[in-house]
Amino acid sequence: MKFKFLSILLGSMILFSNSSLQASPWIGTNNPSLHNDLKTLLDHGYLSGVSMSYPLPWQDIAGQLKSINVKQEHQAAQVALYRLQKALKLRERYHNQLSIRGATNAPRFTNFESNQRSEKEINFRTRFETNDLAGQLSVTKESGEGSNESEDTHFTGSYLAYRIGPWHLSVNALEQWWGPAESTSFIMTNNARAVPSLAITTSRPFVDEESWFGFLGPWYLSAQLGQLETERYVPDAKLWKTRFNFKPFEQLEVGLSWAAMWGGEGYGNSFSDFIDVITFRAVCVDGSDNCDEELHTKPGNHLAGVDLKYTFNLFDRPTNFYVHTIGEDAKDFYMITDRVYLFGLSTYIGESKFYIETSDTTVSCGSATTTTNNCFYEHADYRSGYRYFNRSLGSTFDSDAFVTSIGMKKPFINGDELFLQLDIAELNKDEEEPSPVIRGNSEDLIRLSGSYLTNFNQWQLKVGGVIESSENELGEDVAENYLFLDLTYKF
């Protein structure tokens, strides 16, 4: 599938290489920095739409930006609007970029601001847009610690999308982030490489006040079918994922997420098998055609849940309270069990955004009376878990992790950015079946990460570092510090 994906993109690049910028589904909104600016304008009430999915459709946002008049006292919104408008003008000039990334150690954990996964990376991107067709080819070569020797080249960041009315059909390998939190999400983040997928998404947030859907307010829908890697316990398993978020009131946004691993070598991969997965058809645990009802299960490995964000004014500044919960099993069709939770609070001071969040992926299997953990992101059939190339598709801290994160993001009007985040984590306290990210069997971790991004002419430079101090189950202290650099040239 990787080479078919590449062939389609290359052919389109050649055919439309002289096309003008018009129709990209995600202009600006598939850039973490600009997505943060977009959320700032939404939090301050200068845009209408949804914000808890990344990337977001651009079509409706572009029109709204032209008529915004930001109040002088809303410093963060002023900076965000200027940065978005300036970035879009520059984007019309530069269609290609070359990035070189290096780190003194392979990063164990990622975040929305930085998703480098290996010691050395080089990336090239080129894109085109026409009236209804848009594409981007992004090729990354990894090496050193953290890279995968057999699959060291990948196409994360690539897409080919065709617009049909209010919808986009695409083949893509786009990083995604589902949920309101700044530090992590339980179901979809940029922690792992992007899964190559076929997708249908709305090209703009819908608002249809005349139909009975009008009570939803602006809403956004994405449905995707992806292909996982061959080197896993069940080779070539499939991944179904869908996201729906809507804003029934100006202060409240709701997000619904669902992901299901299915198929793969030794399992049904037909269209009818897929229908069985998404309709939750009951099957027998032992694989027989008939069995008692108590031996029924649902095909595939499902995760689903909801997130809520409520925005209110506190001391004349927008403040967000949000909750994100995902479960991995269910009774009947909708009674989701084995739930994990994240709670967060964010606000603005001057031009900066501050947040505090707590998340917990420690869950007992199937029953509140059992103390057995090691359940979340795991499955009896799909034993590689809810992971892609051994990295969680959701939380960067993987399973059985209790984490408190405190952070700040400060954008500057000249395009520079400052980011800081402190994580205090308890990883795998039961010391059983350790997750891929920890040292030893359990770990108490304090981690400070930060970066500064600056622009000069066609160059962009991001420098940062991480300080980690941890104690393992034997009481041994382990310290690990590293620096990283990301240099990009746009042309």
Protein Blocks (a to p, Z undefined) as FASTA:
>chain_A
ZZmmmmmmmmmmmmmmmpccfkbckgojlcfklmmmmmmmmmnopagcdfkbccddfklm
mmmmmmgccdfklmmlmmmmmmmmmmmmmmmmpmcdcdddddfbdcfbdcfkbccfbfbd
cddddddddfkbccdddddddedehiafklmcccehiacdddehjbccddddddddedjb
fkbcfkbcckbccddddddddfbdcddfkbmklmnopaddddddddddfbbfbghiacdd
ddddddfbfkbccdddddddeejehiafbfklmmmmmnopacdfklpabdcfklgccedj
ddddddddddddeehiacddddddddfbdehjllcghiacdddddddehjbccddddddf
bdcehiakbcbehknopafklmnopaeehiafklfnlghiacdddddddddfkopacddd
dddddehklopaiafkbghjbdcdddddddddddehjbccdddddddddddfkopacddd
dddddddddZZ
